[in-house]
Amino acid sequence: MRLQPDSEAVAAHAPPLDKELKRRLAAIAKLSPGILLEDKGYSLALHYRLAPQAEKAIYEAVSLIRAELPNAPIEVLPGKSVCEIKHSGFTKATGVRQLMTHEPFRGRRPFFIGDDVTDETVFAIMPDFNGLAFSVGRHALGVDGHFEGPSDVRAFLARLLDDDRDVNLS
């Protein structure tokens, strides 16, 4: 979490994944040269956009590890050509709630745009902050609006910047 554009990232209170569990999950990336491993510290993401044929093998390998470690506190989050494994109980909503306790965000109205199943936890908490939530690519439940694709988001944000500049110039 970065509180200012020029500040260092500060750790969220997400518990890290167990090192041995992380090592075993990371080894799944060796199933195919097109699987990209992203270590986020608190989670691992196995991206298979470059190896779509590996999807089934990835989820089977993750399931096998989970079966061998039934008490491991992890959740598996399927996404767009990605399998993310994270510590259970910590979501994007947890991070947004924490972010909203810090300046300059405290007391402000959040505006959240998301395109992934993991964003749904944030969509659900936006009313708690009188915030606005928008989905991209699919109509998610509980959002205030929807964008067809990333280019629509960029165009919307450009219009906001243009409108802001017009207001500040007058």
Buried (B, 14 or more C-beta within 10 A) or exposed (E): BEEEEEEEEEEBEBEEBBEEBBEBBBEBBEBBEBBBBEEEEBBBBBBBEEBEEBBEBBBEBBEEBBEEBEEBBBBBBBBEBBBBBBBEEBBBBBBBBBBBEEEEBEEEEBEBBBBBBBBBBBBBBBEEBEBBBBBBBEEBEEBBEBBEEEEBBEEBEEEEEEEEEEEEEE
